[in-house]
Amino acid sequence: MRTIFLLRAFGDFLIAIYSFRNAKNKASVRFVASKHHEALFKALPKILIPQDIKIEFVDFGIDKTLLRFFTNKFFFSSKTVQEINKVKKKVKELQFENLFVEQKMRLNIFKLVTGFPFKSIVDKQNVYKAYSNYFGNEDVQNSKLDFTVTEESRILILPSTRQLRKDFPAKVLQKISDQSKARTENVTIGFYKFSKRNDKNCFIYNDFSELISYVENSDFIICADSLQAHLAQFLEKPHFILYNNHQTHKQFLTPFAEQNNSYANFNNLEKLHYVFNASL
């Protein structure tokens, strides 16, 4: 039995569940997930979650979206020790030999402080490809969803995230909105509830259920490199990912975005126009 501890952010959690959905041998895998992921898991459409998934949600005290040990900002916090001790306690209870965490970051130190021989699933390669290899899936990059953006299409723009540096600047959002409305009148813009912006004629989503509902009822999603992109992939919705001008995190690029070249930086918005045309 392989036991995977899911201790990172919401996007990481969703990628793991998405990849497990296509696993050839589900019986040999179980998940131990942080309690903070449970609300997202419960909000996901049940039809897209394998009935035979083995998953347990445990309160490790995580309240910063991921284990403090894996952050730079909170690494030396006293709560880091508390969270690690709770992880150690759970491993002792389970007594599993094949232990895995999501990424290789600080893996050696993590093994040292926990006292258990954890292995990692992801090193430096694309996260989806790493999970595909781990689960022995078919080519995860075969994500050529049929999509056509027409005047009848419903486009959803999600410009805000939990990380301000990833949010769409006002000028970028306006350009994206104009490009989208040139294609269809059915354009909706939604902001995360803690966003500092609340533009006129936009909606605010307060929880995972609301966000998922909007994504499910849209035909094309334009979003930042965050949970929204991985949610679009999970729900098999065509999407376009926008990154800030400083970095493109191809390690977390979704299969759809990579295969369809459906991503760009803020200073390359004309690429969205090409994606729209390519869909026709």
ROSE-663304 format. One record per atom (N, C-alpha, C): x, y, z. Coordinates in steps of 0.05 Angstrom, whole numbers, padded with zeros to 5 digits, m for minus. Last residue first. Example, Ala and Ser with C-alpha at 12.3 -4.5 7.8 and 13.67 -1.06 7.14 Angstrom:
{{00257; m00045; 00142}},
{{00273; m00021; 00143}},
{{00258; 00001; 00157}},
{{00264; m00114; 00156}},
{{00246; m00090; 00156}},
{{00264; m00066; 00156}},
***
This chain:
{{m00241; 00556; m00676}},
{{m00262; 00556; m00696}},
{{m00257; 00535; m00717}},
{{m00198; 00558; m00644}},
{{m00220; 00541; m00635}},
{{m00242; 00539; m00656}},
{{m00164; 00595; m00663}},
{{m00157; 00567; m00668}},
{{m00179; 00548; m00660}},
{{m00187; 00642; m00644}},
{{m00189; 00636; m00673}},
{{m00183; 00607; m00678}},
{{m00173; 00638; m00589}},
{{m00201; 00640; m00598}},
{{m00204; 00632; m00627}},
{{m00117; 00638; m00595}},
{{m00131; 00614; m00584}},
{{m00160; 00614; m00591}},
{{m00109; 00690; m00614}},
{{m00102; 00667; m00630}},
{{m00115; 00641; m00621}},
{{m00126; 00720; m00569}},
{{m00140; 00723; m00595}},
{{m00134; 00699; m00613}},
{{m00087; 00706; m00533}},
{{m00115; 00698; m00528}},
{{m00131; 00699; m00554}},
{{m00044; 00733; m00553}},
{{m00044; 00704; m00555}},
{{m00072; 00693; m00550}},
{{m00047; 00785; m00538}},
{{m00056; 00779; m00565}},
{{m00058; 00748; m00569}},
{{m00022; 00790; m00489}},
{{m00050; 00784; m00489}},
{{m00061; 00777; m00517}},
{{00029; 00793; m00465}},
{{00025; 00779; m00490}},
{{m00004; 00771; m00494}},
{{00037; 00812; m00415}},
{{00046; 00829; m00437}},
{{00043; 00816; m00464}},
{{00022; 00772; m00381}},
{{00005; 00796; m00382}},
{{00012; 00813; m00407}},
{{00035; 00710; m00416}},
{{00041; 00730; m00396}},
{{00023; 00754; m00400}},
{{m00005; 00651; m00430}},
{{00011; 00674; m00437}},
{{00017; 00691; m00413}},
{{m00036; 00593; m00459}},
{{m00026; 00608; m00436}},
{{m00009; 00630; m00446}},
{{m00046; 00545; m00493}},
{{m00067; 00564; m00483}},
{{m00058; 00577; m00457}},
{{m00027; 00504; m00524}},
{{m00012; 00529; m00523}},
{{m00030; 00552; m00513}},
{{m00052; 00456; m00518}},
{{m00065; 00475; m00536}},
{{m00051; 00502; m00537}},
{{m00019; 00430; m00482}},
{{m00023; 00418; m00508}},
{{m00035; 00438; m00528}},
{{m00020; 00465; m00438}},
{{00005; 00459; m00452}},
{{00000; 00448; m00480}},
{{m00074; 00468; m00424}},
{{m00060; 00492; m00431}},
{{m00034; 00486; m00446}},
{{m00085; 00413; m00412}},
{{m00099; 00427; m00433}},
{{m00083; 00452; m00443}},
{{m00049; 00402; m00369}},
{{m00047; 00388; m00394}},
{{m00061; 00402; m00417}},
{{m00026; 00463; m00337}},
{{m00045; 00441; m00340}},
{{m00041; 00427; m00366}},
{{00035; 00477; m00305}},
{{00018; 00482; m00328}},
{{m00001; 00458; m00332}},
{{00072; 00476; m00265}},
{{00044; 00472; m00258}},
{{00024; 00477; m00281}},
{{00118; 00486; m00292}},
{{00117; 00462; m00275}},
{{00088; 00455; m00267}},
{{00115; 00535; m00314}},
{{00107; 00512; m00331}},
{{00106; 00486; m00315}},
{{00102; 00592; m00294}},
{{00108; 00567; m00279}},
{{00099; 00543; m00295}},
{{00133; 00646; m00316}},
{{00113; 00627; m00325}},
{{00120; 00600; m00312}},
{{00146; 00712; m00291}},
{{00151; 00683; m00290}},
{{00127; 00668; m00301}},
{{00136; 00766; m00299}},
{{00162; 00758; m00288}},
{{00167; 00728; m00290}},
{{00085; 00781; m00313}},
{{00106; 00785; m00333}},
{{00134; 00774; m00324}},
{{00038; 00731; m00291}},
{{00049; 00758; m00291}},
{{00074; 00758; m00309}},
{{m00004; 00691; m00335}},
{{00017; 00694; m00315}},
{{00026; 00723; m00314}},
{{m00065; 00659; m00350}},
{{m00048; 00683; m00352}},
{{m00029; 00685; m00329}},
{{m00092; 00606; m00387}},
{{m00079; 00614; m00362}},
{{m00062; 00639; m00367}},
{{m00154; 00585; m00409}},
{{m00130; 00600; m00417}},
{{m00118; 00611; m00391}},
{{m00191; 00524; m00423}},
{{m00184; 00547; m00407}},
{{m00158; 00560; m00418}},
{{m00245; 00477; m00424}},
{{m00224; 00491; m00439}},
{{m00217; 00517; m00424}},
{{m00257; 00432; m00371}},
{{m00266; 00457; m00385}},
{{m00242; 00470; m00399}},
{{m00255; 00388; m00336}},
{{m00253; 00385; m00365}},
{{m00265; 00408; m00380}},
{{m00250; 00394; m00283}},
{{m00278; 00394; m00293}},
{{m00279; 00391; m00324}},
{{m00195; 00397; m00279}},
{{m00209; 00375; m00265}},
{{m00237; 00372; m00277}},
{{m00185; 00445; m00307}},
{{m00174; 00419; m00317}},
{{m00190; 00396; m00305}},
{{m00210; 00480; m00272}},
{{m00219; 00478; m00300}},
{{m00210; 00452; m00313}},
{{m00178; 00472; m00228}},
{{m00206; 00465; m00226}},
{{m00218; 00462; m00254}},
{{m00131; 00493; m00245}},
{{m00132; 00464; m00240}},
{{m00160; 00454; m00237}},
{{m00146; 00546; m00248}},
{{m00137; 00532; m00272}},
{{m00138; 00502; m00268}},
{{m00160; 00559; m00195}},
{{m00180; 00560; m00216}},
{{m00172; 00545; m00241}},
{{m00113; 00556; m00165}},
{{m00132; 00535; m00162}},
{{m00152; 00535; m00185}},
{{m00070; 00587; m00214}},
{{m00078; 00582; m00187}},
{{m00098; 00559; m00187}},
{{m00054; 00631; m00255}},
{{m00041; 00605; m00248}},
{{m00047; 00599; m00219}},
{{m00118; 00658; m00273}},
{{m00090; 00660; m00265}},
{{m00080; 00632; m00260}},
{{m00163; 00650; m00331}},
{{m00156; 00652; m00302}},
{{m00126; 00654; m00298}},
{{m00219; 00637; m00367}},
{{m00194; 00653; m00368}},
{{m00186; 00659; m00339}},
{{m00255; 00584; m00395}},
{{m00246; 00598; m00370}},
{{m00220; 00613; m00376}},
{{m00314; 00568; m00429}},
{{m00286; 00574; m00431}},
{{m00278; 00592; m00407}},
{{m00365; 00556; m00413}},
{{m00354; 00541; m00436}},
{{m00324; 00546; m00439}},
{{m00397; 00546; m00349}},
{{m00383; 00563; m00369}},
{{m00371; 00545; m00390}},
{{m00415; 00517; m00306}},
{{m00435; 00529; m00324}},
{{m00423; 00548; m00345}},
{{m00370; 00503; m00278}},
{{m00386; 00482; m00291}},
{{m00405; 00493; m00312}},
{{m00356; 00553; m00256}},
{{m00338; 00540; m00276}},
{{m00354; 00518; m00292}},
{{m00398; 00562; m00221}},
{{m00394; 00581; m00243}},
{{m00376; 00568; m00265}},
{{m00392; 00518; m00186}},
{{m00417; 00521; m00201}},
{{m00413; 00540; m00225}},
{{m00342; 00528; m00164}},
{{m00345; 00505; m00180}},
{{m00371; 00507; m00197}},
{{m00354; 00575; m00134}},
{{m00334; 00576; m00155}},
{{m00338; 00552; m00174}},
{{m00391; 00554; m00097}},
{{m00399; 00575; m00116}},
{{m00380; 00577; m00139}},
{{m00360; 00516; m00070}},
{{m00384; 00508; m00084}},
{{m00393; 00529; m00105}},
{{m00319; 00546; m00046}},
{{m00313; 00528; m00068}},
{{m00337; 00520; m00084}},
{{m00343; 00614; m00034}},
{{m00333; 00587; m00026}},
{{m00328; 00570; m00050}},
{{m00357; 00663; m00055}},
{{m00350; 00661; m00027}},
{{m00339; 00634; m00018}},
{{m00347; 00705; m00109}},
{{m00352; 00678; m00100}},
{{m00341; 00675; m00072}},
{{m00380; 00760; m00136}},
{{m00361; 00752; m00116}},
{{m00367; 00723; m00108}},
{{m00386; 00788; m00202}},
{{m00396; 00774; m00179}},
{{m00373; 00766; m00160}},
{{m00391; 00854; m00232}},
{{m00377; 00829; m00228}},
{{m00389; 00814; m00204}},
{{m00409; 00906; m00238}},
{{m00420; 00885; m00255}},
{{m00405; 00859; m00254}},
{{m00348; 00937; m00217}},
{{m00377; 00938; m00222}},
{{m00385; 00917; m00242}},
{{m00299; 00903; m00178}},
{{m00307; 00918; m00201}},
{{m00338; 00917; m00205}},
{{m00267; 00901; m00128}},
{{m00295; 00892; m00131}},
{{m00307; 00909; m00154}},
{{m00206; 00883; m00100}},
{{m00221; 00896; m00121}},
{{m00248; 00884; m00122}},
{{m00183; 00852; m00063}},
{{m00184; 00881; m00056}},
{{m00199; 00897; m00077}},
{{m00212; 00790; m00047}},
{{m00199; 00807; m00066}},
{{m00203; 00836; m00058}},
{{m00239; 00754; m00017}},
{{m00220; 00770; m00003}},
{{m00204; 00789; m00022}},
{{m00271; 00726; m00055}},
{{m00284; 00743; m00035}},
{{m00265; 00761; m00020}},
{{m00251; 00731; m00123}},
{{m00249; 00717; m00097}},
{{m00258; 00736; m00075}},
{{m00294; 00751; m00176}},
{{m00272; 00757; m00158}},
{{m00274; 00739; m00133}},
{{m00312; 00742; m00244}},
{{m00316; 00735; m00216}},
{{m00291; 00740; m00200}},
{{m00348; 00759; m00301}},
{{m00323; 00763; m00286}},
{{m00329; 00758; m00256}},
{{m00373; 00734; m00362}},
{{m00377; 00738; m00333}},
{{m00350; 00741; m00320}},
{{m00403; 00742; m00424}},
{{m00377; 00744; m00409}},
{{m00383; 00751; m00380}},
{{m00434; 00737; m00475}},
{{m00437; 00722; m00451}},
{{m00411; 00720; m00435}},
{{m00425; 00759; m00523}},
{{m00436; 00777; m00502}},
{{m00437; 00763; m00475}},
{{m00363; 00743; m00556}},
{{m00390; 00736; m00546}},
{{m00399; 00756; m00525}},
{{m00320; 00770; m00579}},
{{m00327; 00744; m00588}},
{{m00355; 00736; m00580}},
{{m00315; 00817; m00553}},
{{m00315; 00818; m00583}},
{{m00322; 00792; m00595}},
{{m00310; 00800; m00502}},
{{m00336; 00811; m00511}},
{{m00338; 00815; m00541}},
{{m00256; 00785; m00502}},
{{m00277; 00765; m00498}},
{{m00304; 00775; m00508}},
{{m00231; 00834; m00508}},
{{m00226; 00813; m00527}},
{{m00248; 00792; m00526}},
{{m00250; 00860; m00461}},
{{m00256; 00871; m00488}},
{{m00253; 00850; m00510}},
{{m00226; 00828; m00421}},
{{m00255; 00831; m00423}},
{{m00264; 00841; m00450}},
{{m00173; 00838; m00431}},
{{m00184; 00811; m00434}},
{{m00214; 00811; m00437}},
{{m00170; 00892; m00420}},
{{m00164; 00883; m00447}},
{{m00175; 00855; m00452}},
{{m00184; 00893; m00366}},
{{m00201; 00907; m00385}},
{{m00196; 00897; m00414}},
{{m00143; 00863; m00343}},
{{m00170; 00853; m00341}},
{{m00188; 00867; m00362}},
{{m00101; 00899; m00353}},
{{m00101; 00872; m00365}},
{{m00129; 00861; m00365}},
{{m00116; 00941; m00320}},
{{m00113; 00946; m00349}},
{{m00114; 00919; m00364}},
{{m00115; 00918; m00269}},
{{m00139; 00929; m00279}},
{{m00138; 00932; m00310}},
{{m00078; 00856; m00266}},
{{m00080; 00885; m00263}},
{{m00105; 00895; m00277}},
{{m00096; 00794; m00238}},
{{m00096; 00810; m00263}},
{{m00096; 00840; m00256}},
{{m00054; 00765; m00188}},
{{m00079; 00777; m00197}},
{{m00076; 00793; m00222}},
{{m00007; 00747; m00168}},
{{m00018; 00732; m00191}},
{{m00043; 00746; m00202}},
{{00004; 00777; m00124}},
{{00022; 00779; m00146}},
{{00012; 00765; m00171}},
{{m00034; 00761; m00086}},
{{m00038; 00786; m00100}},
{{m00020; 00788; m00125}},
{{m00062; 00700; m00079}},
{{m00036; 00713; m00080}},
{{m00038; 00737; m00098}},
{{m00111; 00679; m00085}},
{{m00103; 00684; m00057}},
{{m00076; 00698; m00056}},
{{m00136; 00716; m00142}},
{{m00128; 00692; m00128}},
{{m00122; 00698; m00099}},
{{m00174; 00741; m00198}},
{{m00162; 00744; m00171}},
{{m00156; 00717; m00159}},
{{m00201; 00735; m00247}},
{{m00176; 00751; m00246}},
{{m00162; 00752; m00219}},
{{m00234; 00697; m00286}},
{{m00228; 00696; m00257}},
{{m00201; 00709; m00252}},
{{m00285; 00696; m00333}},
{{m00259; 00708; m00326}},
{{m00256; 00709; m00296}},
{{m00319; 00655; m00376}},
{{m00316; 00662; m00348}},
{{m00287; 00672; m00343}},
{{m00363; 00655; m00430}},
{{m00335; 00658; m00421}},
{{m00335; 00668; m00392}},
{{m00403; 00617; m00467}},
{{m00402; 00631; m00441}},
{{m00374; 00631; m00431}},
{{m00420; 00623; m00537}},
{{m00404; 00613; m00515}},
{{m00406; 00630; m00490}},
{{m00444; 00646; m00580}},
{{m00461; 00632; m00561}},
{{m00446; 00623; m00536}},
{{m00405; 00663; m00613}},
{{m00421; 00683; m00601}},
{{m00441; 00672; m00580}},
{{m00353; 00615; m00594}},
{{m00370; 00629; m00613}},
{{m00386; 00650; m00599}},
{{m00302; 00574; m00589}},
{{m00311; 00599; m00576}},
{{m00327; 00615; m00597}},
{{m00301; 00506; m00581}},
{{m00305; 00527; m00601}},
{{m00316; 00552; m00588}},
{{m00268; 00446; m00566}},
{{m00279; 00472; m00557}},
{{m00280; 00491; m00581}},
{{m00250; 00384; m00541}},
{{m00263; 00398; m00563}},
{{m00275; 00424; m00553}},
{{m00187; 00377; m00511}},
{{m00216; 00379; m00508}},
{{m00227; 00394; m00532}},
{{m00136; 00344; m00509}},
{{m00146; 00360; m00531}},
{{m00177; 00361; m00530}},
{{m00099; 00319; m00476}},
{{m00121; 00334; m00465}},
{{m00132; 00354; m00485}},
{{m00053; 00282; m00465}},
{{m00074; 00279; m00486}},
{{m00099; 00292; m00476}},
{{m00021; 00283; m00423}},
{{m00020; 00307; m00440}},
{{m00041; 00305; m00462}},
{{m00022; 00235; m00398}},
{{m00039; 00256; m00387}},
{{m00040; 00280; m00405}},
{{m00022; 00174; m00427}},
{{m00010; 00201; m00431}},
{{m00029; 00223; m00421}},
{{m00045; 00132; m00373}},
{{m00040; 00138; m00401}},
{{m00030; 00166; m00403}},
{{m00009; 00123; m00310}},
{{m00031; 00130; m00327}},
{{m00024; 00130; m00356}},
{{00022; 00109; m00266}},
{{00022; 00091; m00290}},
{{m00001; 00097; m00308}},
{{00026; 00142; m00224}},
{{00003; 00125; m00224}},
{{00002; 00106; m00248}},
{{00075; 00167; m00238}},
{{00072; 00154; m00211}},
{{00049; 00134; m00212}},
{{00064; 00190; m00287}},
{{00084; 00169; m00285}},
{{00081; 00153; m00259}},
{{00026; 00227; m00270}},
{{00019; 00208; m00291}},
{{00039; 00184; m00290}},
{{00055; 00259; m00235}},
{{00034; 00242; m00224}},
{{00026; 00220; m00244}},
{{00088; 00283; m00273}},
{{00100; 00267; m00251}},
{{00079; 00249; m00239}},
{{00052; 00310; m00306}},
{{00068; 00288; m00317}},
{{00080; 00270; m00295}},
{{00034; 00348; m00269}},
{{00015; 00329; m00280}},
{{00030; 00305; m00292}},
{{00082; 00377; m00258}},
{{00068; 00362; m00237}},
{{00049; 00341; m00248}},
{{00141; 00373; m00296}},
{{00113; 00382; m00295}},
{{00098; 00364; m00275}},
{{00200; 00364; m00254}},
{{00184; 00362; m00278}},
{{00156; 00373; m00274}},
{{00227; 00363; m00208}},
{{00228; 00388; m00222}},
{{00211; 00387; m00247}},
{{00191; 00322; m00173}},
{{00217; 00334; m00169}},
{{00216; 00362; m00184}},
{{00138; 00288; m00141}},
{{00147; 00308; m00160}},
{{00174; 00319; m00153}},
{{00136; 00250; m00100}},
{{00125; 00244; m00126}},
{{00136; 00262; m00148}},
{{00184; 00228; m00051}},
{{00168; 00249; m00064}},
{{00158; 00239; m00091}},
{{00183; 00191; 00011}},
{{00192; 00195; m00016}},
{{00175; 00217; m00028}},
{{00201; 00184; 00080}},
{{00183; 00194; 00059}},
{{00198; 00195; 00033}},
{{00216; 00150; 00129}},
{{00229; 00150; 00102}},
{{00209; 00159; 00079}},
{{00216; 00191; 00189}},
{{00204; 00170; 00172}},
{{00214; 00173; 00143}},
{{00228; 00232; 00221}},
{{00239; 00207; 00228}},
{{00228; 00184; 00212}},
{{00216; 00285; 00216}},
{{00194; 00267; 00222}},
{{00204; 00240; 00231}},
{{00266; 00308; 00206}},
{{00250; 00318; 00229}},
{{00226; 00300; 00236}},
{{00284; 00278; 00162}},
{{00300; 00280; 00186}},
{{00283; 00288; 00210}},
{{00246; 00286; 00123}},
{{00251; 00258; 00132}},
{{00265; 00259; 00159}},
{{00254; 00341; 00116}},
{{00228; 00331; 00125}},
{{00231; 00303; 00136}},
{{00305; 00342; 00095}},
{{00300; 00354; 00122}},
{{00274; 00344; 00134}},
{{00293; 00318; 00046}},
{{00313; 00306; 00064}},
{{00309; 00316; 00093}},
{{00255; 00353; 00023}},
{{00248; 00326; 00030}},
{{00267; 00314; 00050}},
{{00253; 00405; 00005}},
{{00260; 00401; 00033}},
{{00255; 00372; 00042}},
{{00215; 00386; m00050}},
{{00225; 00409; m00035}},
{{00229; 00402; m00005}},
{{00189; 00346; m00077}},
{{00216; 00340; m00066}},
{{00227; 00362; m00049}},
{{00118; 00338; m00064}},
{{00141; 00349; m00078}},
{{00167; 00344; m00062}},
{{00080; 00305; m00034}},
{{00076; 00313; m00062}},
{{00102; 00321; m00076}},
{{00103; 00245; m00001}},
{{00093; 00272; m00001}},
{{00093; 00282; m00030}},
{{00093; 00177; 00020}},
{{00100; 00196; m00001}},
{{00088; 00224; 00007}},
{{00113; 00114; 00044}},
{{00103; 00140; 00050}},
{{00112; 00160; 00029}},
{{00108; 00052; 00056}},
{{00111; 00067; 00031}},
{{00098; 00094; 00034}},
{{00094; 00035; 00108}},
{{00122; 00036; 00100}},
{{00126; 00053; 00075}},
{{00053; 00058; 00162}},
{{00057; 00051; 00134}},
{{00086; 00053; 00126}},
{{00030; 00068; 00213}},
{{00053; 00049; 00209}},
{{00055; 00039; 00180}},
{{m00010; 00098; 00235}},
{{m00016; 00083; 00211}},
{{00005; 00061; 00206}},
{{00012; 00123; 00280}},
{{m00013; 00109; 00282}},
{{m00018; 00089; 00259}},
{{00056; 00148; 00258}},
{{00060; 00127; 00278}},
{{00035; 00110; 00282}},
{{00031; 00186; 00226}},
{{00047; 00165; 00213}},
{{00051; 00141; 00233}},
{{00009; 00219; 00266}},
{{m00009; 00204; 00247}},
{{00007; 00181; 00234}},
{{00054; 00240; 00290}},
{{00035; 00224; 00306}},
{{00017; 00207; 00288}},
{{00077; 00269; 00249}},
{{00091; 00246; 00260}},
{{00072; 00227; 00276}},
{{00038; 00309; 00243}},
{{00043; 00291; 00221}},
{{00057; 00265; 00231}},
{{00044; 00333; 00292}},
{{00018; 00321; 00286}},
{{00021; 00301; 00262}},
{{00095; 00354; 00287}},
{{00090; 00334; 00308}},
{{00063; 00319; 00303}},
{{00087; 00391; 00247}},
{{00104; 00368; 00242}},
{{00099; 00346; 00262}},
{{00055; 00429; 00275}},
{{00044; 00415; 00251}},
{{00060; 00389; 00245}},
{{00091; 00446; 00314}},
{{00066; 00434; 00322}},
{{00054; 00418; 00299}},
{{00131; 00470; 00283}},
{{00137; 00447; 00300}},
{{00112; 00432; 00307}},
{{00101; 00512; 00262}},
{{00113; 00492; 00244}},
{{00120; 00467; 00259}},
{{00089; 00544; 00304}},
{{00068; 00527; 00295}},
{{00078; 00506; 00275}},
{{00133; 00575; 00309}},
{{00130; 00554; 00329}},
{{00108; 00535; 00321}},
{{00166; 00588; 00246}},
{{00144; 00592; 00265}},
{{00142; 00569; 00285}},
{{00201; 00583; 00205}},
{{00212; 00584; 00232}},
{{00191; 00590; 00253}},
{{00168; 00585; 00159}},
{{00184; 00561; 00165}},
{{00193; 00560; 00194}},
{{00137; 00624; 00137}},
{{00129; 00613; 00163}},
{{00146; 00589; 00173}},
{{00163; 00638; 00089}},
{{00154; 00659; 00107}},
{{00148; 00648; 00135}},
{{00172; 00591; 00061}},
{{00195; 00607; 00070}},
{{00187; 00626; 00092}},
{{00140; 00527; 00070}},
{{00140; 00555; 00063}},
{{00167; 00568; 00072}},
{{00138; 00476; 00090}},
{{00144; 00479; 00061}},
{{00143; 00508; 00052}},
{{00122; 00482; 00142}},
{{00149; 00472; 00137}},
{{00157; 00476; 00108}},
{{00069; 00494; 00141}},
{{00088; 00516; 00144}},
{{00117; 00507; 00138}},
{{00028; 00464; 00093}},
{{00045; 00459; 00116}},
{{00066; 00481; 00118}},
{{m00018; 00513; 00065}},
{{m00001; 00489; 00064}},
{{00016; 00487; 00089}},
{{m00055; 00551; 00081}},
{{m00059; 00538; 00056}},
{{m00041; 00514; 00051}},
{{m00048; 00560; 00135}},
{{m00035; 00578; 00116}},
{{m00035; 00566; 00088}},
{{m00064; 00524; 00172}},
{{m00083; 00546; 00167}},
{{m00070; 00567; 00148}},
{{m00060; 00460; 00197}},
{{m00052; 00477; 00175}},
{{m00073; 00499; 00170}},
{{m00069; 00422; 00236}},
{{m00066; 00449; 00244}},
{{m00059; 00469; 00222}},
{{m00081; 00373; 00217}},
{{m00053; 00377; 00224}},
{{m00048; 00406; 00234}},
{{m00133; 00334; 00217}},
{{m00127; 00361; 00226}},
{{m00098; 00363; 00235}},
{{m00144; 00294; 00160}},
{{m00133; 00296; 00187}},
{{m00126; 00325; 00194}},
{{m00183; 00253; 00121}},
{{m00176; 00281; 00127}},
{{m00168; 00283; 00156}},
{{m00169; 00200; 00078}},
{{m00175; 00208; 00106}},
{{m00166; 00236; 00110}},
{{m00189; 00159; 00025}},
{{m00178; 00185; 00033}},
{{m00188; 00191; 00062}},
{{m00191; 00119; m00028}},
{{m00187; 00117; 00001}},
{{m00174; 00143; 00010}},
{{m00239; 00112; m00079}},
{{m00217; 00127; m00068}},
{{m00215; 00123; m00038}},
{{m00279; 00087; m00107}},
{{m00262; 00070; m00091}},
{{m00238; 00085; m00080}},
{{m00304; 00125; m00138}},
{{m00318; 00114; m00115}},
{{m00300; 00098; m00096}},
{{m00270; 00182; m00160}},
{{m00272; 00153; m00160}},
{{m00285; 00142; m00135}},
{{m00307; 00238; m00179}},
{{m00289; 00227; m00158}},
{{m00292; 00197; m00158}},
{{m00344; 00257; m00213}},
{{m00317; 00259; m00222}},
{{m00296; 00249; m00201}},
{{m00392; 00254; m00187}},
{{m00389; 00237; m00210}},
{{m00360; 00237; m00220}},
{{m00391; 00294; m00149}},
{{m00386; 00266; m00140}},
{{m00381; 00248; m00164}},
{{m00357; 00354; m00157}},
{{m00379; 00337; m00167}},
{{m00373; 00307; m00162}},
{{m00332; 00382; m00096}},
{{m00327; 00371; m00123}},
{{m00351; 00354; m00132}},
{{m00340; 00394; m00044}},
{{m00353; 00411; m00063}},
{{m00351; 00400; m00092}},
{{m00308; 00359; m00015}},
{{m00337; 00356; m00013}},
{{m00352; 00372; m00034}},
{{m00258; 00382; m00027}},
{{m00264; 00355; m00036}},
{{m00294; 00350; m00036}},
{{m00261; 00431; m00001}},
{{m00258; 00430; m00030}},
{{m00267; 00403; m00041}},
{{m00264; 00414; 00052}},
{{m00286; 00430; 00041}},
{{m00285; 00430; 00010}},
{{m00215; 00388; 00060}},
{{m00240; 00373; 00060}},
{{m00263; 00388; 00047}},
{{m00167; 00413; 00065}},
{{m00175; 00406; 00038}},
{{m00204; 00394; 00037}},
{{m00156; 00419; 00118}},
{{m00164; 00443; 00104}},
{{m00172; 00438; 00075}},
{{m00138; 00369; 00136}},
{{m00166; 00376; 00140}},
{{m00175; 00400; 00124}},
{{m00094; 00337; 00091}},
{{m00098; 00357; 00112}},
{{m00128; 00365; 00113}},
{{m00100; 00267; 00077}},
{{m00100; 00295; 00069}},
{{m00105; 00314; 00093}},
{{m00076; 00211; 00056}},
{{m00080; 00223; 00082}},
{{m00077; 00253; 00076}},
{{m00097; 00162; 00010}},
{{m00089; 00189; 00015}},
{{m00094; 00196; 00045}},
{{m00073; 00101; m00021}},
{{m00091; 00115; m00003}},
{{m00079; 00143; 00003}},
{{m00067; 00050; m00069}},
{{m00062; 00077; m00061}},
{{m00082; 00087; m00041}},
{{m00081; 00003; m00092}},
{{m00056; 00003; m00078}},
{{m00049; 00031; m00067}},
{{m00128; 00009; m00121}},
{{m00129; m00006; m00096}},
{{m00104; m00004; m00079}},
{{m00118; 00033; m00170}},
{{m00127; 00050; m00148}},
{{m00126; 00036; m00121}},
{{m00083; 00026; m00221}},
{{m00085; 00009; m00197}},
{{m00092; 00027; m00173}},
{{m00086; 00067; m00259}},
{{m00092; 00040; m00267}},
{{m00098; 00022; m00243}},
{{m00116; 00132; m00251}},
{{m00097; 00112; m00243}},
{{m00105; 00084; m00250}},
{{m00149; 00174; m00260}},
{{m00141; 00159; m00283}},
{{m00121; 00137; m00277}},
{{m00154; 00196; m00210}},
{{m00179; 00189; m00224}},
{{m00172; 00170; m00248}},
{{m00105; 00214; m00196}},
{{m00114; 00189; m00185}},
{{m00138; 00178; m00200}},
{{m00106; 00264; m00220}},
{{m00088; 00244; m00231}},
{{m00096; 00216; m00221}},
{{m00144; 00290; m00187}},
{{m00148; 00288; m00216}},
{{m00131; 00266; m00228}},
{{m00117; 00288; m00138}},
{{m00143; 00274; m00141}},
{{m00149; 00270; m00171}},
{{m00072; 00320; m00150}},
{{m00069; 00293; m00140}},
{{m00094; 00277; m00145}},
{{m00095; 00369; m00164}},
{{m00079; 00354; m00184}},
{{m00076; 00325; m00176}},
{{m00117; 00384; m00115}},
{{m00135; 00378; m00138}},
{{m00120; 00362; m00159}},
{{m00071; 00393; m00084}},
{{m00091; 00373; m00076}},
{{m00108; 00364; m00100}},
{{m00049; 00436; m00111}},
{{m00034; 00411; m00109}},
{{m00053; 00388; m00102}},
{{m00089; 00475; m00101}},
{{m00083; 00466; m00129}},
{{m00069; 00440; m00129}},
{{m00086; 00482; m00046}},
{{m00110; 00470; m00058}},
{{m00105; 00460; m00086}},
{{m00019; 00463; m00021}},
{{m00041; 00481; m00028}},
{{m00064; 00467; m00042}},
{{m00001; 00405; 00019}},
{{00005; 00430; 00006}},
{{m00020; 00446; 00000}},
{{m00006; 00355; 00037}},
{{m00001; 00375; 00057}},
{{00003; 00403; 00046}},
{{m00022; 00292; 00033}},
{{m00028; 00316; 00018}},
{{m00028; 00340; 00037}},
{{00013; 00233; 00031}},
{{00005; 00255; 00049}},
{{00002; 00280; 00032}},
{{m00002; 00170; 00008}},
{{00006; 00197; m00001}},
{{m00005; 00217; 00019}},
{{00019; 00105; 00012}},
{{00004; 00126; 00026}},
{{00015; 00153; 00019}},
{{00012; 00043; m00018}},
{{00026; 00069; m00019}},
{{00008; 00090; m00006}},
{{00017; m00024; 00000}},
{{00000; 00000; 00000}},
{{00017; 00025; 00000}},
***
